[in-house]
Amino acid sequence: MKKKIWIVVAALVVIVCGYCWTTYNSLVKLGQGVETAWANVETQYQRRSDLVPNLVSTVKGYAKHEQETLAQVIAARSKTMSGGADVQEFSAAQEQLSTALGRLIALAESYPDLKANTNFLELQAQLEGTENRVAVARKNYNDIVKVYNIKIATFPSNLIAKTFSFEKKQLFTATTEGAEKAPVVQF
């Protein structure tokens, strides 16, 4: 009888250890997935940031007296390049750049020659594509953060998460009022 109890106890220990092992590894994989998804978001924002100086240079040639708008775009870009301590700070800096870029693109309405300039049109198309990539990268990031956060919050995996100090990750959210709407630009 004692032998059967030891076998049952040993089997339970193996099952519990196996569960802990696989749960820990899945949390590590999800955590790495979150980091990778965030890196993809930053990559798309970097791509956008790299396009901004070219766009500003193109517009400068046509809109020399629009220095305030150009200065705002440059300042917003600089702020995004310095990064943020967390997702919300980063998001706020990117939203400021989005707003400034919206104003810059809208400025083109006043300059018919600029609207016809192939460099401007190409840069505008590049920015449009980049904005779409940013949206996809943010969605992918939020999707994996959701899975990760659910995993560390639900029983019994939350016991493993607490034991090994897995912490909840921040979702990427709009931080300014009206940021859920893209700037309207009409030509």
N, C-alpha and C positions, 0 to 999 in steps of 0.2 A: 504494500500500500504506500509506504514512504517513497518507494522508487517512482511510482506513478505521479505522486505529488511533485517530486523533483523534476520529472519530465515536463509536467504541465507548467511549473514555475520557470523552468529553463526555456520552454517554448514561448511563454509570455514575455520573458526578458528579451529573447531574440526578436520577437515581433515589435516590442516597444522600441528597442534599439534600432531596428530596421526602419521603423516609422520616423524616428528622430533623425536618422541619417538622411533619408530621402527628403524629408521636409526641410531640413537645414540646407541641403543641396539645392532644392527648388527655390528656396528663398534667396540663396546666393545668386542663382541664375537669373531670377527675376530682378534682383538688385542690379546686376550687371546690365540687364536689358534696359532698365530705367536709365542708367548712366549712358548707355549707347544711344538711346532715344534722345536724351538731352543733348548729347554731342551732335546729333543730326540736326536738332533745332538750331544750335549755335552755328553749325556749318552753313545752314541756309541764311541765317541772319548775317553771317560774315560775307557770304556771296552778295547779299544786298548791299552791305556796307562798302564792298569793293566797287560796286557799280556807281555809287553816289558821287564820288569825285569826277567821274567821266560825265555824268549827267549835269552836274553843277558847271563844269567847264564848258559844256556845249551851250547851256542856257546863258552863261555869262556873256558869251559872244553876242547874243541877241538882246539880252535884257540887262544892260550895264547899270541902269538906274534902279534895278530891283535888288539892291544889295541887302536889304533887311531880310527878305525871304531867303536869299542864298546864305546869309550868315546864320539864319535859324537852322537850315538844313545841315550846314557844316558843324554847328554846335551840337545838334542832336546826334549826328554821326559820331562825333568825338565822345559823347557821353555813352553811346552804345559800345564803343571800342574799349572803354574802361571796364565794362562788364558790371556785374552786380553781385552782391554777396549771396543773394538767393533768387529764386525763380521770380518772385514778385518785383524785386528791384530791376532785374533784367527785363522783365515784361514791360515795366513802366518806361524804361529807357527806349525800348523798341517802339512802343506806342508813340512816344514823342517824335521819333524819326518818321514813323508812318504819317503822322499829322503834317510834319514839315514837308515831306515828299508830296503829299496830297496838294498842299498849297503851291509847291513848285510846279507840279504837273498842270494844275489849274491856271497857273501864270501863263502857260503856253497859249491860252486862248487869246491873249492880248498881242501875240506875235505870230501873224500868219506865216512869215518866212520860217520861223522856228518849227511850226507844226509840219512844214513840208521838208524839213531837214532830215536826211536819211540817218544821220548819227543820232539825232534826238529820237526819231521813230524806233530805231533799233534798241536804244537804251530803254525807252519806254516799254517795248515788248519784253526785253530782258527783265525789267523790274516786275512786270506783270507776271511773267513766268515764275520769278523768284517768290513773289507773294503767294502764288499757288503752292509752291514747294514748302514755304514756311507753314502755311495752313495745314498741309498734309503732315509735316514733321511734328507740329504741335499736337495734332490729333493722335498720331502714333504714340507720342510721349504720354499724353493723358490716358490713352488706352492701357498702356503697360503699367503706368502708375496706379490706375484703378485696380488692375489685377493684383499687383503687389500689395497695395493697401488692404484689399479685401483678404488676401492670404494672411497678412500679419494680424488682422483683426478677428478672424474667425477661429472658433474652437475646432480642434485642438492645436492647430498650427500656431495659434497665438501664444501658446505656452513655450514653444520652441523660439518664436520670435522674441519674446520677452527675455528668455534665458540668455539668448545670444545678442541682445540689444539691437535688433532690427527696428528701425524707426520709420514712421510714416513719412512718405514723400509728398512734396507740394505739387498740386496740379498747376498747370499753366492756365492762368485766368486773366481776363482783361482787368486792368487796375484803374482805368479812368472811365468816367461816365461817357457813354456814347461810343466807346471803342469797339463795341460789337458790330458797328456799321462801318463799312469801308467808305473812305472819302468819295464823294460823287464828283466825277470829273467829266465835263461835257465839252466836246469839240464841235 
